Amino acid sequence: MSKIKIAIADDQLLFIQGLKMILEQDPTLEVSFFAQNGKVFLEKLMAQPDMADIVLLDLEMPVMDGVKVLLEIIANNYPIKVIILTSHYNDGMIIKLLDEGAAGFLAKNEDPDVVIETIRQVHQKSFYINNYILQLIRNRRLFGKKRTTQQDLTKRESEILTLICEEKTNKEIADKLYLSARTVEGHRQNILEKTGCKNTVGLVIYAIEHHIIDINISRYH
C-alpha cells in the first residue's frame, strides 16, 4: 500500500521535527518535504506538484502566511489537500478558510492520534469536519449568515450534491443514477460554479446551510 505523502509548512523547525517524528511512527505516512515559510513551500510545490498529497499548513509564517498559500493552491488548482494548523481558533477565520478551500483544521496542541485520524479522513474523503466546525456551520445557518448563491440548483444537481455529501465517488453516483461518470463530473462542476464552492468541504457546508442534508456528525467520522 502506498504511503500518504505529507508536507509541513511551519516557521518553527522544532515543531516540524517533532511532528515529522510523530507522523512517521505510522508506517502508512511519510513527510515528503517541509518549508519554514509560505514562499519556499510554494516554490517546492510548483517545482513538483505531486510531492505531497496533503499539506499541514501553519497560518502564521514569515514572508508568506498560510492564508495566501491556501489561496495560491486553490487558484492554481494544485493537487494537494490543505489542513490548516493554528495555535488559536478564530471562528470567522475557520469558516472563511473552509469556504476558500481548506479541507480541515487542527489545533497545534492537538492529540497525535487526532492529527493522524484527520490526515486519514482528508486523504480518503477530501475533507474532515469535526464537532467544533460542525457547530460553527450550525450557528451560521441559524443566524442567517449562510453563503448565498446566484443560481438555484436543479433537482438532479441537488440529488447529486446529496450523494457527494454521502461520500460517494463519481462512479458510485453514476451507477446509482444510471448516468455516465462524465455526466456526473459535469454536474459536479456545475454545482461548484453555482454555489461558489471551491471543494467538497465547501459543498458539504453549502448543503447543510441550505437544508439539502441533515446535520449529523457521525457521517463525517
C-alpha positions in Angstrom: 0.0 0.0 0.0 1.4 3.4 -1.0 2.1 5.9 1.8 0.2 9.1 2.3 2.7 11.9 1.4 2.6 14.9 3.7 4.2 18.3 3.5 4.6 20.6 6.5 4.7 24.4 6.3 5.6 26.0 9.6 8.1 28.5 10.7 9.2 26.6 13.8 11.8 24.0 13.0 11.4 22.2 16.3 7.7 21.8 15.8 8.3 20.5 12.3 10.8 17.9 13.5 8.5 16.8 16.4 5.5 16.5 14.1 7.6 14.6 11.5 8.7 12.1 14.1 5.1 11.6 15.3 3.7 11.1 11.9 6.4 8.7 10.6 5.8 6.4 13.5 2.8 5.3 11.4 4.1 3.2 8.5 1.4 4.5 6.2 2.5 8.1 6.5 5.6 9.9 5.0 6.7 13.5 5.4 7.9 14.2 1.9 9.1 17.8 2.4 8.8 20.8 4.7 9.3 24.5 4.5 9.6 27.3 7.1 7.6 29.9 5.2 4.9 30.0 2.6 7.0 31.3 -0.3 9.5 28.4 0.0 6.7 25.9 0.3 5.0 27.2 -2.9 8.3 27.2 -4.8 8.8 23.5 -3.9 5.2 22.7 -4.8 5.5 24.4 -8.1 8.7 22.5 -8.9 7.0 19.2 -8.2 3.2 19.4 -7.7 2.9 15.7 -6.8 5.4 15.7 -4.0 2.7 15.6 -1.4 -1.0 14.5 -1.0 -1.7 16.8 2.0 0.0 19.8 3.5 -0.2 20.7 7.2 -0.2 24.5 6.8 0.5 27.0 9.6 -1.4 30.2 9.3 1.2 32.5 10.8 4.5 32.3 8.9 7.0 35.0 7.7 7.4 36.1 4.1 4.0 34.5 3.1 1.4 33.4 5.5 -0.9 30.3 5.3 -3.9 32.2 4.1 -2.0 33.5 1.0 -0.6 30.0 0.4 -4.1 28.4 0.5 -5.4 31.0 -2.0 -2.5 30.3 -4.3 -3.0 26.5 -4.1 -6.7 26.8 -4.9 -6.2 29.4 -7.7 -3.6 27.2 -9.4 -5.5 24.0 -8.8 -2.6 22.2 -7.3 -3.4 18.5 -6.5 -2.8 18.9 -2.8 -5.3 19.0 0.1 -4.8 21.6 2.8 -5.2 21.0 6.6 -4.8 24.3 8.4 -2.7 24.4 11.6 -3.4 27.1 14.1 -2.4 28.0 17.7 -5.8 29.5 18.4 -9.3 29.1 16.9 -10.9 32.1 15.3 -14.5 31.1 14.3 -14.8 33.6 11.5 -11.4 32.7 10.0 -12.2 28.9 10.2 -15.4 29.3 8.1 -13.7 31.7 5.7 -10.8 29.4 5.0 -13.2 26.4 4.7 -15.1 28.4 2.1 -11.9 29.2 0.3 -10.9 25.6 0.0 -9.3 24.3 3.2 -10.0 20.6 3.8 -9.8 20.7 7.6 -8.4 22.3 10.7 -6.1 21.2 13.5 -5.0 22.9 16.7 -1.2 22.9 17.1 -1.6 21.3 20.5 -3.9 18.5 19.3 -3.5 14.9 20.4 -1.3 13.0 17.9 -4.0 10.4 17.3 -6.4 13.1 16.2 -3.8 14.5 13.9 -3.3 11.2 12.2 -7.0 10.5 12.0 -7.6 13.9 10.4 -5.0 13.2 7.8 -6.5 9.8 7.0 -10.0 11.3 6.7 -8.9 14.1 4.4 -6.9 11.7 2.3 -9.9 9.4 1.9 -12.8 11.8 1.7 -11.1 15.2 0.7 -12.4 16.8 3.9 -12.8 16.4 7.6 -15.5 18.2 9.7 -15.1 17.8 13.5 -17.7 18.6 16.1 -16.3 22.1 16.6 -16.6 23.0 12.9 -20.0 21.4 12.6 -21.2 23.7 15.4 -19.9 26.7 13.6 -21.8 25.7 10.5 -24.9 25.2 12.6 -24.5 28.6 14.1 -24.0 30.3 10.8 -27.1 28.6 9.4 -29.2 29.6 12.5 -28.1 33.2 12.4 -28.6 33.7 8.7 -25.0 34.1 7.6 -25.1 31.3 5.1 -23.5 31.5 1.7 -25.7 32.9 -1.0 -25.9 31.6 -4.5 -26.7 33.3 -7.7 -28.4 30.3 -9.2 -30.7 27.7 -7.8 -29.7 24.0 -8.1 -31.8 21.8 -10.3 -33.5 18.7 -8.8 -30.8 16.5 -10.3 -28.0 18.7 -9.0 -29.4 18.6 -5.5 -29.7 14.8 -5.8 -26.0 14.6 -6.8 -24.9 17.0 -4.1 -26.6 14.8 -1.5 -24.7 11.8 -2.8 -21.5 13.8 -2.8 -22.1 14.6 0.8 -22.6 10.9 1.5 -19.0 10.5 0.2 -20.0 8.7 -3.0 -17.5 8.7 -5.8 -18.4 9.9 -9.3 -18.7 6.2 -10.4 -20.9 5.3 -7.5 -23.2 8.2 -8.2 -23.2 7.3 -11.9 -24.2 3.7 -11.1 -26.9 4.7 -8.7 -28.5 7.3 -11.0 -27.9 5.4 -14.3 -25.6 8.1 -15.6 -22.1 8.1 -17.1 -19.3 9.2 -14.8 -18.5 12.0 -17.2 -22.1 13.3 -16.9 -21.8 13.2 -13.1 -18.5 15.1 -13.3 -20.2 17.7 -15.4 -22.9 18.1 -12.8 -20.3 18.4 -10.1 -18.6 21.2 -11.9 -21.9 23.0 -12.4 -22.7 22.6 -8.7 -19.3 24.1 -7.8 -19.9 27.1 -10.1 -23.4 27.7 -9.0 -22.6 27.5 -5.3 -19.3 29.3 -5.5 -17.7 26.4 -3.6 -14.0 25.5 -4.0 -14.0 21.9 -3.0 -16.0 19.0 -1.3 -16.0 20.5 2.1 -17.5 23.7 0.7 -20.2 21.7 -0.9 -20.9 19.9 2.5 -21.2 23.3 4.2 -23.5 24.6 1.5 -25.7 21.5 1.7 -26.0 21.8 5.5 -26.8 25.5 5.4 -29.4 25.2 2.7 -31.1 22.2 4.3 -30.2 19.8 1.5 -28.8 17.4 4.0 -29.3 16.9 7.8 -26.6 17.8 10.2 -25.2 14.6 11.5 -21.6 14.5 12.7 -21.4 10.7 12.5 -21.5 10.9 8.8 -18.2 12.7 8.7 -16.2 10.5 11.0 
